[in-house]
């Protein structure tokens, strides 16, 4: 990824910036830049983590019937598979968002 020097970070205003390859936001290299091992900035990473945590909360809040030992086992297996598929769906939706869709969503959150 090529670093470009331009205006300032959209979050903190620092001057040494790079452009996120996912959302095209100008972010500082030191704090909000591309996360190690990922292909997006820390702002996008926070967005992904928030969506995954929401799925985990829904998973944890579901009531399960553990009246029979065998049923409890299979109920837990089904719930865990459901969570894994939900997390996969969230990651895929996250990856498919265009920079325009991301910017539009961020503007709506700020309003």
N, C-alpha and C positions, 0 to 999 in steps of 0.2 A: 504494500500500500504506500503510495507516495504522500508525503507530508506537504501540505501547502500552507504558506503563511498568508493570512488574510486578516480579517477584522478581529473578532474576539469570540470567545466561547459563549454559546447561547445560554449557558447556565450560570457560570461564575464570572465571566468577563475577562479571563486571562488571555494573553495575547498569542502565545504559541499554540496553534490549533491544528487539527486535522479534521477531515470530513468522514463521518460515519458511512461505511459502504452500504448500510441497510437503509437508514432514514435520511441520509445526506445532511444531517445537522452539523453545524460547526461546533466542535467540542475541543476542550483543552487536552493536550497530550498527557499532562501530569495526573489529572483527577478524573476527568470524564471521558477519556479517550477509549480506543478499542480495548475491550476486555481480553486479557490473555486467554488463549484457547478458544475464543469466540470470534465471530465475524461481525460484531456490532459493538456499539459504544455502551458505556455503563448505563446510560438512560434507557436504551433498549433492553439491556439486561435486567434492570429494575422492573420494567414492564412485564417481561417474561416471568420473572420470579413471582411477581404479584398475581399473575393469572394462574400459575402453578400452585401457589399457596391457597388461592381461592378454591381450586379443585380439591386440594387436600382437606380443607375445612368442610366442604360438602361431604367428602368421603367419611370424615370422622364423625359428622353429625348424623349420618344415617343410622336408623335403628335396625338392629339385626336380631333375629330370633335365634337364640342359642338354647332352645329347650331340649333338643336332642343332640348328643355329642357328634354324631355323623353329620347332622344338618348344620351344626355350628361350623364344622370343618369346611364343608362345601359352600356354605354361605360366605365364609371368610375368603375362600379361594375366588369365588365369583366377584366379590366386592373388590379384591385386589386387582383382578384382571380388568374390571371396569375402570378402576383408577388409572391403571397403566394405559389403557386405551384412551381415556380422557386426556391424560398428560401428552400422549402422542398426538392427539387431535389438536391440542393447544399449541404444541410446538410447530405443527404443520401450518396452522392458521397464522401463527407468528411469522413464519418464514415466507408466506405468500403475500404478506401486506406490502403494497408499493410505498415508496417514499411519500407520495401524495396522500395516501390513506393514513399513514402514520402522522403526518403534519396536521391533517384535518382532525384526527382524534385528539392530538395534544392541544390544539386550539380549543376544542370543545371542553376538555378537562379544565383548562385555565379559566373558561368563562363561568 
